[in-house]
Amino acid sequence: MSKFILIIFVFFFLQSSSSAEIRSLKNNKVNVRLGPSKTYPVKFIYKNKYLPVMIIDEHYNWRKIKDYENDLGWVHVSQLSRTRSTVTTKNNEVIFASPTIFSKPKARLEIHQILIINECNENWCKVKNSKINGWIKKKHLWGVEKDEIIKK
């Protein structure tokens, strides 16, 4: 009986911890708090709309988030958007016109650039920001899982 309970516990734990949800910040100014309530002090303030964050915990209408620098804190759900975005993790990453390195290079991006995701296939994501749009290699992006496919 104890083996059965242990197997159920391990299965539940592995299933719940394997898929963290990615969201983006809805506003240009988002207060990140020490705890899940307005009574907790502000830990820091994000000033980047569309910054992707990973939801790692929930408490009623509050979400504990983690960003690409592993900064943690609590935000209200009203400050999160379902718009998929990503951050570049490599300097001088190239955006191409098509999802192949043989297509025309359109731009080189600095590290930690925020991009909105239009779609992703196995290896590439079609992204945009206010200045450029095109395809970028998925392996140098934070906020997209390796095996994740995002359709238009």
HELIX and SHEET records of a PDB file:
HELIX    1   1 SER A    2  SER A   17  1                                  16    
HELIX    2   2 VAL A   77  GLN A   79  5                                   3    
HELIX    3   3 LYS A  138  HIS A  140  5                                   3    
SHEET    1   A 5 LEU A  72  HIS A  76  0                                        
SHEET    2   A 5 TRP A  62  LYS A  66 -1                                        
SHEET    3   A 5 PRO A  52  HIS A  59 -1                                        
SHEET    4   A 5 GLU A  21  LEU A  25 -1                                        
SHEET    5   A 5 LEU A  80  SER A  81 -1                                        
SHEET    1   B 2 VAL A  30  ARG A  33  0                                        
SHEET    2   B 2 VAL A  42  TYR A  46 -1                                        
SHEET    1   C 5 ASN A 133  LYS A 137  0                                        
SHEET    2   C 5 TRP A 124  LYS A 128 -1                                        
SHEET    3   C 5 ILE A 114  CYS A 120 -1                                        
SHEET    4   C 5 SER A  85  THR A  88 -1                                        
SHEET    5   C 5 LEU A 141  TRP A 142 -1                                        
SHEET    1   D 2 GLU A  93  PHE A  96  0                                        
SHEET    2   D 2 PRO A 105  LEU A 109 -1                                        
END                                                                             
